[in-house]
Amino acid sequence: MLLCYSEMTGGFYAILSLTVELLVSGWLNNTYHPNEIVVTENGFLIKLEHCYMSEALDAIHDGINITGYSVWSLLDSFEWIFGYTSKYGLYQVDMADPQRQRRPKKSAVYYSNVLRTRCRRL
């Protein structure tokens, strides 16, 4: 389990590893026998993405058929609780600009590298 601090909420939150969440000692596979697993809306910080994707690779090596993985959001977007103040996207959206200028964040560059190298350099 990874313990992280959120500046947004001012508190700590726990993140279970993807392997634990997916496997729970084989519960998911033994109970539902899925043909495949697609992980969606996962993570938003580089250090967490690295952890999640490493765990996903471990799960794949353990025989779990993970066929897809996507990050939380391509662009900064409206969140019901936080409005436009939360910045979850790979690309920053300048809400003050009428053209809504978009700029890649470090996480976009990181994720692009992961996709280009197929995780060979994680």
N, CA, C and O atoms as CSV, one atom per row, in Angstrom:
chain,resi,resn,atom,element,x,y,z
A,1,MET,N,N,0.844,-1.165,0.000
A,1,MET,CA,C,0.000,0.000,0.000
A,1,MET,C,C,0.894,1.234,0.000
A,1,MET,O,O,1.929,1.271,0.665
A,2,LEU,N,N,0.474,2.239,-0.757
A,2,LEU,CA,C,1.211,3.490,-0.869
A,2,LEU,C,C,0.398,4.571,-0.173
A,2,LEU,O,O,-0.788,4.733,-0.459
A,3,LEU,N,N,1.024,5.316,0.742
A,3,LEU,CA,C,0.348,6.393,1.453
A,3,LEU,C,C,0.761,7.713,0.819
A,3,LEU,O,O,1.953,8.002,0.715
A,4,CYS,N,N,-0.203,8.512,0.396
A,4,CYS,CA,C,0.081,9.764,-0.298
A,4,CYS,C,C,-0.634,10.917,0.388
A,4,CYS,O,O,-1.672,10.738,1.024
A,5,TYR,N,N,-0.059,12.100,0.246
A,5,TYR,CA,C,-0.661,13.312,0.796
A,5,TYR,C,C,-1.322,14.095,-0.327
A,5,TYR,O,O,-0.733,14.282,-1.392
A,6,SER,N,N,-2.534,14.547,-0.091
A,6,SER,CA,C,-3.261,15.336,-1.080
A,6,SER,C,C,-3.307,16.792,-0.646
A,6,SER,O,O,-3.875,17.114,0.398
A,7,GLU,N,N,-2.708,17.680,-1.449
A,7,GLU,CA,C,-2.790,19.106,-1.145
A,7,GLU,C,C,-4.216,19.614,-1.345
A,7,GLU,O,O,-4.620,20.604,-0.734
A,8,MET,N,N,-4.972,18.934,-2.200
A,8,MET,CA,C,-6.334,19.352,-2.476
A,8,MET,C,C,-7.215,19.223,-1.233
A,8,MET,O,O,-7.970,20.136,-0.898
A,9,THR,N,N,-7.110,18.084,-0.557
A,9,THR,CA,C,-7.964,17.826,0.596
A,9,THR,C,C,-7.249,18.084,1.905
A,9,THR,O,O,-7.891,18.159,2.952
A,10,GLY,N,N,-5.920,18.222,1.869
A,10,GLY,CA,C,-5.156,18.444,3.083
A,10,GLY,C,C,-5.020,17.203,3.938
A,10,GLY,O,O,-4.761,17.305,5.137
A,11,GLY,N,N,-5.188,16.050,3.354
A,11,GLY,CA,C,-5.100,14.813,4.120
A,11,GLY,C,C,-4.360,13.730,3.376
A,11,GLY,O,O,-3.960,13.895,2.224
A,12,PHE,N,N,-4.189,12.624,4.058
A,12,PHE,CA,C,-3.525,11.474,3.461
A,12,PHE,C,C,-4.568,10.511,2.906
A,12,PHE,O,O,-5.689,10.436,3.409
A,13,TYR,N,N,-4.190,9.785,1.879
A,13,TYR,CA,C,-5.051,8.735,1.364
A,13,TYR,C,C,-4.186,7.551,0.994
A,13,TYR,O,O,-3.018,7.705,0.638
A,14,ALA,N,N,-4.761,6.381,1.079
A,14,ALA,CA,C,-4.013,5.152,0.812
A,14,ALA,C,C,-4.337,4.659,-0.584
A,14,ALA,O,O,-5.476,4.749,-1.042
A,15,ILE,N,N,-3.328,4.142,-1.247
A,15,ILE,CA,C,-3.504,3.568,-2.573
A,15,ILE,C,C,-3.069,2.113,-2.501
A,15,ILE,O,O,-1.910,1.814,-2.212
A,16,LEU,N,N,-3.992,1.228,-2.763
A,16,LEU,CA,C,-3.640,-0.182,-2.822
A,16,LEU,C,C,-2.963,-0.451,-4.143
A,16,LEU,O,O,-3.311,0.154,-5.157
A,17,SER,N,N,-2.020,-1.335,-4.142
A,17,SER,CA,C,-1.360,-1.655,-5.399
A,17,SER,C,C,-2.365,-2.308,-6.338
A,17,SER,O,O,-3.312,-2.961,-5.899
A,18,LEU,N,N,-2.148,-2.125,-7.618
A,18,LEU,CA,C,-3.041,-2.683,-8.624
A,18,LEU,C,C,-3.118,-4.195,-8.502
A,18,LEU,O,O,-4.186,-4.781,-8.679
A,19,THR,N,N,-1.999,-4.825,-8.203
A,19,THR,CA,C,-1.999,-6.279,-8.057
A,19,THR,C,C,-2.944,-6.699,-6.948
A,19,THR,O,O,-3.721,-7.639,-7.113
A,20,VAL,N,N,-2.882,-6.011,-5.827
A,20,VAL,CA,C,-3.768,-6.354,-4.712
A,20,VAL,C,C,-5.213,-6.132,-5.108
A,20,VAL,O,O,-6.069,-6.975,-4.840
A,21,GLU,N,N,-5.495,-4.996,-5.748
A,21,GLU,CA,C,-6.863,-4.705,-6.152
A,21,GLU,C,C,-7.388,-5.731,-7.155
A,21,GLU,O,O,-8.526,-6.187,-7.038
A,22,LEU,N,N,-6.580,-6.091,-8.121
A,22,LEU,CA,C,-7.037,-7.008,-9.169
A,22,LEU,C,C,-7.090,-8.455,-8.700
A,22,LEU,O,O,-8.016,-9.199,-9.022
A,23,LEU,N,N,-6.104,-8.824,-7.954
A,23,LEU,CA,C,-5.983,-10.231,-7.612
A,23,LEU,C,C,-6.699,-10.603,-6.324
A,23,LEU,O,O,-7.420,-11.600,-6.274
A,24,VAL,N,N,-6.500,-9.802,-5.282
A,24,VAL,CA,C,-7.018,-10.131,-3.954
A,24,VAL,C,C,-6.939,-11.640,-3.765
A,24,VAL,O,O,-7.943,-12.326,-3.577
A,25,SER,N,N,-5.739,-12.112,-3.821
A,25,SER,CA,C,-5.438,-13.544,-3.698
A,25,SER,C,C,-6.155,-14.372,-4.760
A,25,SER,O,O,-6.551,-15.507,-4.498
A,26,GLY,N,N,-6.321,-13.814,-5.949
A,26,GLY,CA,C,-6.951,-14.541,-7.048
A,26,GLY,C,C,-8.466,-14.442,-7.066
A,26,GLY,O,O,-9.117,-15.066,-7.904
A,27,TRP,N,N,-9.036,-13.664,-6.148
A,27,TRP,CA,C,-10.486,-13.594,-6.021
A,27,TRP,C,C,-11.172,-13.156,-7.309
A,27,TRP,O,O,-12.146,-13.783,-7.725
A,28,LEU,N,N,-10.690,-12.101,-7.946
A,28,LEU,CA,C,-11.328,-11.591,-9.159
A,28,LEU,C,C,-11.369,-12.652,-10.253
A,28,LEU,O,O,-12.414,-12.901,-10.854
A,29,ASN,N,N,-10.224,-13.269,-10.502
A,29,ASN,CA,C,-10.176,-14.305,-11.541
A,29,ASN,C,C,-10.979,-15.536,-11.163
A,29,ASN,O,O,-11.686,-16.095,-12.001
A,30,ASN,N,N,-10.880,-15.962,-9.922
A,30,ASN,CA,C,-11.590,-17.168,-9.488
A,30,ASN,C,C,-13.095,-16.969,-9.422
A,30,ASN,O,O,-13.856,-17.911,-9.644
A,31,THR,N,N,-13.530,-15.760,-9.119
A,31,THR,CA,C,-14.958,-15.491,-8.979
A,31,THR,C,C,-15.628,-15.199,-10.316
A,31,THR,O,O,-16.697,-15.737,-10.605
A,32,TYR,N,N,-15.007,-14.354,-11.129
A,32,TYR,CA,C,-15.654,-13.898,-12.359
A,32,TYR,C,C,-15.072,-14.481,-13.639
A,32,TYR,O,O,-15.709,-14.405,-14.690
A,33,HIS,N,N,-13.907,-15.046,-13.577
A,33,HIS,CA,C,-13.244,-15.628,-14.752
A,33,HIS,C,C,-13.280,-14.685,-15.962
A,33,HIS,O,O,-13.748,-15.074,-17.033
A,34,PRO,N,N,-12.795,-13.459,-15.800
A,34,PRO,CA,C,-12.862,-12.508,-16.916
A,34,PRO,C,C,-11.949,-12.927,-18.066
A,34,PRO,O,O,-10.856,-13.447,-17.844
A,35,ASN,N,N,-12.406,-12.697,-19.289
A,35,ASN,CA,C,-11.565,-12.958,-20.456
A,35,ASN,C,C,-10.430,-11.953,-20.534
A,35,ASN,O,O,-9.330,-12.269,-20.987
A,36,GLU,N,N,-10.714,-10.736,-20.085
A,36,GLU,CA,C,-9.711,-9.681,-20.104
A,36,GLU,C,C,-10.063,-8.638,-19.059
A,36,GLU,O,O,-11.201,-8.560,-18.595
A,37,ILE,N,N,-9.070,-7.840,-18.697
A,37,ILE,CA,C,-9.277,-6.738,-17.763
A,37,ILE,C,C,-8.722,-5.478,-18.414
A,37,ILE,O,O,-7.597,-5.464,-18.912
A,38,VAL,N,N,-9.528,-4.421,-18.402
A,38,VAL,CA,C,-9.092,-3.124,-18.905
A,38,VAL,C,C,-9.113,-2.161,-17.721
A,38,VAL,O,O,-10.156,-1.956,-17.099
A,39,VAL,N,N,-7.973,-1.580,-17.418
A,39,VAL,CA,C,-7.854,-0.630,-16.313
A,39,VAL,C,C,-8.114,0.761,-16.874
A,39,VAL,O,O,-7.436,1.196,-17.805
A,40,THR,N,N,-9.099,1.462,-16.308
A,40,THR,CA,C,-9.446,2.795,-16.807
A,40,THR,C,C,-9.374,3.829,-15.691
A,40,THR,O,O,-9.452,3.494,-14.510
A,41,GLU,N,N,-9.225,5.079,-16.081
A,41,GLU,CA,C,-9.224,6.220,-15.169
A,41,GLU,C,C,-8.283,6.003,-13.990
A,41,GLU,O,O,-8.681,6.158,-12.835
A,42,ASN,N,N,-7.056,5.651,-14.276
A,42,ASN,CA,C,-6.122,5.304,-13.211
A,42,ASN,C,C,-5.021,6.339,-13.049
A,42,ASN,O,O,-4.358,6.711,-14.016
A,43,GLY,N,N,-4.833,6.798,-11.823
A,43,GLY,CA,C,-3.700,7.649,-11.479
A,43,GLY,C,C,-3.682,9.001,-12.150
A,43,GLY,O,O,-4.409,9.242,-13.114
A,44,PHE,N,N,-2.832,9.894,-11.626
A,44,PHE,CA,C,-2.661,11.199,-12.254
A,44,PHE,C,C,-1.343,11.855,-11.903
A,44,PHE,O,O,-1.079,12.959,-12.381
A,45,LEU,N,N,-0.512,11.239,-11.101
A,45,LEU,CA,C,0.817,11.761,-10.799
A,45,LEU,C,C,1.856,10.797,-11.343
A,45,LEU,O,O,1.647,9.584,-11.321
A,46,ILE,N,N,2.972,11.319,-11.831
A,46,ILE,CA,C,3.992,10.460,-12.440
A,46,ILE,C,C,4.422,9.354,-11.494
A,46,ILE,O,O,4.495,8.192,-11.895
A,47,LYS,N,N,4.710,9.700,-10.235
A,47,LYS,CA,C,5.186,8.662,-9.316
A,47,LYS,C,C,4.124,7.594,-9.083
A,47,LYS,O,O,4.458,6.432,-8.855
A,48,LEU,N,N,2.847,7.975,-9.136
A,48,LEU,CA,C,1.790,6.987,-8.967
A,48,LEU,C,C,1.593,6.181,-10.241
A,48,LEU,O,O,1.402,4.966,-10.182
A,49,GLU,N,N,1.639,6.848,-11.398
A,49,GLU,CA,C,1.514,6.126,-12.666
A,49,GLU,C,C,2.592,5.064,-12.777
A,49,GLU,O,O,2.321,3.935,-13.185
A,50,HIS,N,N,3.810,5.424,-12.415
A,50,HIS,CA,C,4.916,4.462,-12.467
A,50,HIS,C,C,4.588,3.254,-11.594
A,50,HIS,O,O,4.777,2.110,-12.006
A,51,CYS,N,N,4.097,3.519,-10.395
A,51,CYS,CA,C,3.733,2.443,-9.473
A,51,CYS,C,C,2.609,1.590,-10.059
A,51,CYS,O,O,2.704,0.363,-10.071
A,52,TYR,N,N,1.547,2.233,-10.542
A,52,TYR,CA,C,0.409,1.503,-11.098
A,52,TYR,C,C,0.815,0.647,-12.296
A,52,TYR,O,O,0.438,-0.521,-12.391
A,53,MET,N,N,1.580,1.233,-13.198
A,53,MET,CA,C,1.964,0.487,-14.398
A,53,MET,C,C,2.926,-0.644,-14.070
A,53,MET,O,O,2.879,-1.699,-14.703
A,54,SER,N,N,3.788,-0.441,-13.097
A,54,SER,CA,C,4.677,-1.525,-12.664
A,54,SER,C,C,3.859,-2.665,-12.079
A,54,SER,O,O,4.137,-3.835,-12.340
A,55,GLU,N,N,2.847,-2.319,-11.285
A,55,GLU,CA,C,1.970,-3.343,-10.710
A,55,GLU,C,C,1.169,-4.043,-11.809
A,55,GLU,O,O,0.953,-5.253,-11.748
A,56,ALA,N,N,0.730,-3.282,-12.810
A,56,ALA,CA,C,-0.001,-3.895,-13.922
A,56,ALA,C,C,0.894,-4.893,-14.655
A,56,ALA,O,O,0.446,-5.980,-15.021
A,57,LEU,N,N,2.154,-4.525,-14.869
A,57,LEU,CA,C,3.095,-5.450,-15.511
A,57,LEU,C,C,3.307,-6.694,-14.661
A,57,LEU,O,O,3.374,-7.805,-15.187
A,58,ASP,N,N,3.412,-6.510,-13.339
A,58,ASP,CA,C,3.545,-7.666,-12.444
A,58,ASP,C,C,2.332,-8.574,-12.566
A,58,ASP,O,O,2.468,-9.796,-12.621
A,59,ALA,N,N,1.139,-7.971,-12.609
A,59,ALA,CA,C,-0.082,-8.763,-12.736
A,59,ALA,C,C,-0.099,-9.524,-14.057
A,59,ALA,O,O,-0.505,-10.685,-14.097
A,60,ILE,N,N,0.336,-8.883,-15.134
A,60,ILE,CA,C,0.405,-9.552,-16.440
A,60,ILE,C,C,1.371,-10.725,-16.377
A,60,ILE,O,O,1.083,-11.804,-16.893
A,61,HIS,N,N,2.524,-10.508,-15.739
A,61,HIS,CA,C,3.506,-11.596,-15.596
A,61,HIS,C,C,2.966,-12.728,-14.727
A,61,HIS,O,O,3.408,-13.871,-14.845
A,62,ASP,N,N,2.000,-12.405,-13.844
A,62,ASP,CA,C,1.376,-13.428,-12.997
A,62,ASP,C,C,0.205,-14.109,-13.695
A,62,ASP,O,O,-0.493,-14.922,-13.087
A,63,GLY,N,N,-0.015,-13.783,-14.969
A,63,GLY,CA,C,-1.046,-14.461,-15.744
A,63,GLY,C,C,-2.376,-13.743,-15.849
A,63,GLY,O,O,-3.325,-14.297,-16.403
A,64,ILE,N,N,-2.474,-12.533,-15.336
A,64,ILE,CA,C,-3.718,-11.767,-15.447
A,64,ILE,C,C,-3.763,-11.138,-16.836
A,64,ILE,O,O,-2.794,-10.519,-17.274
A,65,ASN,N,N,-4.888,-11.299,-17.526
A,65,ASN,CA,C,-5.015,-10.829,-18.902
A,65,ASN,C,C,-5.462,-9.362,-18.941
A,65,ASN,O,O,-6.617,-9.059,-19.240
A,66,ILE,N,N,-4.525,-8.464,-18.634
A,66,ILE,CA,C,-4.803,-7.031,-18.733
A,66,ILE,C,C,-4.533,-6.623,-20.177
A,66,ILE,O,O,-3.402,-6.700,-20.657
A,67,THR,N,N,-5.590,-6.189,-20.859
A,67,THR,CA,C,-5.458,-5.867,-22.283
A,67,THR,C,C,-5.481,-4.373,-22.568
A,67,THR,O,O,-5.237,-3.955,-23.700
A,68,GLY,N,N,-5.774,-3.564,-21.550
A,68,GLY,CA,C,-5.809,-2.125,-21.763
A,68,GLY,C,C,-5.557,-1.373,-20.478
A,68,GLY,O,O,-5.807,-1.875,-19.382
A,69,TYR,N,N,-5.056,-0.156,-20.630
A,69,TYR,CA,C,-4.752,0.684,-19.472
A,69,TYR,C,C,-4.870,2.131,-19.910
A,69,TYR,O,O,-4.299,2.517,-20.930
A,70,SER,N,N,-5.599,2.934,-19.159
A,70,SER,CA,C,-5.660,4.360,-19.483
A,70,SER,C,C,-5.531,5.187,-18.209
A,70,SER,O,O,-5.912,4.756,-17.121
A,71,VAL,N,N,-4.990,6.370,-18.376
A,71,VAL,CA,C,-4.827,7.279,-17.246
A,71,VAL,C,C,-6.158,7.960,-16.939
A,71,VAL,O,O,-7.136,7.798,-17.668
A,72,TRP,N,N,-6.178,8.722,-15.851
A,72,TRP,CA,C,-7.418,9.347,-15.392
A,72,TRP,C,C,-8.042,10.236,-16.457
A,72,TRP,O,O,-9.236,10.123,-16.734
A,73,SER,N,N,-7.247,11.124,-17.060
A,73,SER,CA,C,-7.854,12.067,-17.987
A,73,SER,C,C,-6.815,12.633,-18.955
A,73,SER,O,O,-5.690,12.941,-18.561
A,74,LEU,N,N,-7.198,12.765,-20.201
A,74,LEU,CA,C,-6.323,13.367,-21.201
A,74,LEU,C,C,-6.131,14.859,-20.926
A,74,LEU,O,O,-5.015,15.373,-20.998
A,75,LEU,N,N,-7.229,15.545,-20.611
A,75,LEU,CA,C,-7.194,16.996,-20.390
A,75,LEU,C,C,-7.690,17.336,-18.988
A,75,LEU,O,O,-8.494,16.604,-18.411
A,76,ASP,N,N,-7.203,18.457,-18.442
A,76,ASP,CA,C,-7.803,18.968,-17.217
A,76,ASP,C,C,-9.284,19.152,-17.502
A,76,ASP,O,O,-9.657,19.630,-18.573
A,77,SER,N,N,-10.116,18.784,-16.567
A,77,SER,CA,C,-11.547,18.820,-16.834
A,77,SER,C,C,-12.323,19.283,-15.610
A,77,SER,O,O,-11.748,19.509,-14.545
A,78,PHE,N,N,-13.609,19.420,-15.770
A,78,PHE,CA,C,-14.484,19.807,-14.672
A,78,PHE,C,C,-14.726,18.599,-13.781
A,78,PHE,O,O,-15.100,17.528,-14.259
A,79,GLU,N,N,-14.510,18.777,-12.479
A,79,GLU,CA,C,-14.802,17.732,-11.499
A,79,GLU,C,C,-15.932,18.248,-10.614
A,79,GLU,O,O,-15.891,19.394,-10.167
A,80,TRP,N,N,-16.931,17.422,-10.357
A,80,TRP,CA,C,-18.115,17.876,-9.645
A,80,TRP,C,C,-17.807,18.494,-8.288
A,80,TRP,O,O,-18.444,19.477,-7.910
A,81,ILE,N,N,-16.865,17.957,-7.558
A,81,ILE,CA,C,-16.559,18.479,-6.226
A,81,ILE,C,C,-15.658,19.710,-6.297
A,81,ILE,O,O,-15.851,20.663,-5.542
A,82,PHE,N,N,-14.682,19.695,-7.193
A,82,PHE,CA,C,-13.656,20.738,-7.216
A,82,PHE,C,C,-13.774,21.713,-8.386
A,82,PHE,O,O,-12.950,22.620,-8.507
A,83,GLY,N,N,-14.767,21.552,-9.242
A,83,GLY,CA,C,-14.899,22.435,-10.401
A,83,GLY,C,C,-13.696,22.305,-11.317
A,83,GLY,O,O,-13.264,21.195,-11.628
A,84,TYR,N,N,-13.155,23.435,-11.751
A,84,TYR,CA,C,-11.983,23.427,-12.632
A,84,TYR,C,C,-10.673,23.563,-11.860
A,84,TYR,O,O,-9.622,23.759,-12.471
A,85,THR,N,N,-10.714,23.464,-10.529
A,85,THR,CA,C,-9.488,23.635,-9.742
A,85,THR,C,C,-8.625,22.382,-9.723
A,85,THR,O,O,-7.417,22.482,-9.511
A,86,SER,N,N,-9.202,21.214,-9.936
A,86,SER,CA,C,-8.428,19.968,-9.978
A,86,SER,C,C,-7.756,19.845,-11.331
A,86,SER,O,O,-8.373,20.104,-12.365
A,87,LYS,N,N,-6.513,19.455,-11.326
A,87,LYS,CA,C,-5.744,19.380,-12.568
A,87,LYS,C,C,-5.278,17.950,-12.800
A,87,LYS,O,O,-4.100,17.639,-12.624
A,88,TYR,N,N,-6.204,17.083,-13.195
A,88,TYR,CA,C,-5.911,15.665,-13.368
A,88,TYR,C,C,-5.392,15.302,-14.749
A,88,TYR,O,O,-4.857,14.207,-14.923
A,89,GLY,N,N,-5.525,16.153,-15.710
A,89,GLY,CA,C,-5.215,15.785,-17.088
A,89,GLY,C,C,-3.737,15.706,-17.406
A,89,GLY,O,O,-2.901,16.275,-16.704
A,90,LEU,N,N,-3.428,14.988,-18.480
A,90,LEU,CA,C,-2.061,14.944,-18.992
A,90,LEU,C,C,-1.695,16.282,-19.630
A,90,LEU,O,O,-0.523,16.645,-19.725
A,91,TYR,N,N,-2.729,17.004,-20.065
A,91,TYR,CA,C,-2.525,18.314,-20.687
A,91,TYR,C,C,-3.250,19.380,-19.876
A,91,TYR,O,O,-4.427,19.238,-19.547
A,92,GLN,N,N,-2.528,20.448,-19.559
A,92,GLN,CA,C,-3.111,21.574,-18.843
A,92,GLN,C,C,-4.003,22.352,-19.798
A,92,GLN,O,O,-3.625,22.605,-20.942
A,93,VAL,N,N,-5.178,22.728,-19.333
A,93,VAL,CA,C,-6.081,23.568,-20.113
A,93,VAL,C,C,-6.159,24.925,-19.418
A,93,VAL,O,O,-6.549,25.011,-18.254
A,94,ASP,N,N,-5.787,25.977,-20.135
A,94,ASP,CA,C,-5.835,27.330,-19.582
A,94,ASP,C,C,-7.264,27.839,-19.690
A,94,ASP,O,O,-7.695,28.280,-20.756
A,95,MET,N,N,-7.998,27.777,-18.583
A,95,MET,CA,C,-9.406,28.160,-18.589
A,95,MET,C,C,-9.598,29.673,-18.731
A,95,MET,O,O,-10.684,30.124,-19.095
A,96,ALA,N,N,-8.549,30.463,-18.444
A,96,ALA,CA,C,-8.639,31.918,-18.594
A,96,ALA,C,C,-8.498,32.345,-20.053
A,96,ALA,O,O,-8.891,33.455,-20.415
A,97,ASP,N,N,-7.953,31.490,-20.875
A,97,ASP,CA,C,-7.750,31.779,-22.294
A,97,ASP,C,C,-9.021,31.405,-23.064
A,97,ASP,O,O,-9.478,30.266,-22.967
A,98,PRO,N,N,-9.600,32.340,-23.826
A,98,PRO,CA,C,-10.805,32.012,-24.598
A,98,PRO,C,C,-10.588,30.846,-25.573
A,98,PRO,O,O,-11.535,30.141,-25.921
A,99,GLN,N,N,-9.339,30.649,-26.010
A,99,GLN,CA,C,-9.034,29.546,-26.925
A,99,GLN,C,C,-8.791,28.227,-26.184
A,99,GLN,O,O,-8.617,27.179,-26.806
A,100,ARG,N,N,-8.782,28.293,-24.835
A,100,ARG,CA,C,-8.526,27.101,-23.998
A,100,ARG,C,C,-7.213,26.422,-24.405
A,100,ARG,O,O,-7.167,25.222,-24.677
A,101,GLN,N,N,-6.154,27.228,-24.437
A,101,GLN,CA,C,-4.822,26.729,-24.809
A,101,GLN,C,C,-4.471,25.489,-23.990
A,101,GLN,O,O,-4.714,25.441,-22.784
A,102,ARG,N,N,-3.902,24.498,-24.652
A,102,ARG,CA,C,-3.514,23.250,-23.994
A,102,ARG,C,C,-1.999,23.100,-24.041
A,102,ARG,O,O,-1.363,23.343,-25.066
A,103,ARG,N,N,-1.438,22.692,-22.902
A,103,ARG,CA,C,0.013,22.496,-22.808
A,103,ARG,C,C,0.287,21.148,-22.169
A,103,ARG,O,O,-0.331,20.801,-21.162
A,104,PRO,N,N,1.212,20.379,-22.746
A,104,PRO,CA,C,1.530,19.078,-22.143
A,104,PRO,C,C,2.227,19.260,-20.797
A,104,PRO,O,O,3.079,20.134,-20.634
A,105,LYS,N,N,1.851,18.424,-19.844
A,105,LYS,CA,C,2.510,18.407,-18.536
A,105,LYS,C,C,3.617,17.359,-18.575
A,105,LYS,O,O,3.735,16.606,-19.542
A,106,LYS,N,N,4.419,17.314,-17.531
A,106,LYS,CA,C,5.475,16.298,-17.445
A,106,LYS,C,C,4.876,14.900,-17.536
A,106,LYS,O,O,5.485,13.993,-18.104
A,107,SER,N,N,3.687,14.730,-16.978
A,107,SER,CA,C,3.042,13.418,-17.018
A,107,SER,C,C,2.687,13.012,-18.445
A,107,SER,O,O,2.692,11.821,-18.757
A,108,ALA,N,N,2.378,13.976,-19.325
A,108,ALA,CA,C,2.090,13.664,-20.732
A,108,ALA,C,C,3.338,13.144,-21.424
A,108,ALA,O,O,3.280,12.184,-22.192
A,109,VAL,N,N,4.462,13.783,-21.147
A,109,VAL,CA,C,5.734,13.345,-21.732
A,109,VAL,C,C,6.085,11.954,-21.212
A,109,VAL,O,O,6.510,11.088,-21.976
A,110,TYR,N,N,5.907,11.747,-19.910
A,110,TYR,CA,C,6.197,10.446,-19.301
A,110,TYR,C,C,5.322,9.351,-19.920
A,110,TYR,O,O,5.823,8.307,-20.339
A,111,TYR,N,N,4.009,9.604,-19.973
A,111,TYR,CA,C,3.081,8.603,-20.490
A,111,TYR,C,C,3.349,8.324,-21.969
A,111,TYR,O,O,3.250,7.180,-22.412
A,112,SER,N,N,3.684,9.352,-22.722
A,112,SER,CA,C,4.036,9.181,-24.130
A,112,SER,C,C,5.248,8.266,-24.275
A,112,SER,O,O,5.280,7.402,-25.151
A,113,ASN,N,N,6.239,8.461,-23.416
A,113,ASN,CA,C,7.434,7.617,-23.443
A,113,ASN,C,C,7.094,6.170,-23.095
A,113,ASN,O,O,7.623,5.238,-23.700
A,114,VAL,N,N,6.216,5.993,-22.125
A,114,VAL,CA,C,5.788,4.639,-21.751
A,114,VAL,C,C,5.122,3.954,-22.943
A,114,VAL,O,O,5.418,2.798,-23.243
A,115,LEU,N,N,4.234,4.661,-23.614
A,115,LEU,CA,C,3.539,4.077,-24.765
A,115,LEU,C,C,4.495,3.800,-25.919
A,115,LEU,O,O,4.403,2.760,-26.572
A,116,ARG,N,N,5.407,4.730,-26.167
A,116,ARG,CA,C,6.345,4.573,-27.279
A,116,ARG,C,C,7.299,3.403,-27.051
A,116,ARG,O,O,7.611,2.666,-27.986
A,117,THR,N,N,7.762,3.230,-25.813
A,117,THR,CA,C,8.742,2.176,-25.518
A,117,THR,C,C,8.081,0.893,-25.026
A,117,THR,O,O,8.758,-0.097,-24.746
A,118,ARG,N,N,6.746,0.919,-24.922
A,118,ARG,CA,C,5.992,-0.231,-24.410
A,118,ARG,C,C,6.490,-0.653,-23.034
A,118,ARG,O,O,6.639,-1.842,-22.749
A,119,CYS,N,N,6.741,0.323,-22.201
A,119,CYS,CA,C,7.129,0.136,-20.791
A,119,CYS,C,C,8.504,-0.478,-20.609
A,119,CYS,O,O,8.819,-0.935,-19.511
A,120,ARG,N,N,9.316,-0.505,-21.615
A,120,ARG,CA,C,10.626,-1.147,-21.482
A,120,ARG,C,C,11.563,-0.379,-20.570
A,120,ARG,O,O,12.541,-0.940,-20.078
A,121,ARG,N,N,11.280,0.901,-20.335
A,121,ARG,CA,C,12.180,1.697,-19.494
A,121,ARG,C,C,11.512,2.183,-18.220
A,121,ARG,O,O,11.879,3.241,-17.709
A,122,LEU,N,N,10.560,1.458,-17.697
A,122,LEU,CA,C,9.876,1.881,-16.465
A,122,LEU,C,C,10.794,1.824,-15.284
A,122,LEU,O,O,10.385,2.145,-14.168
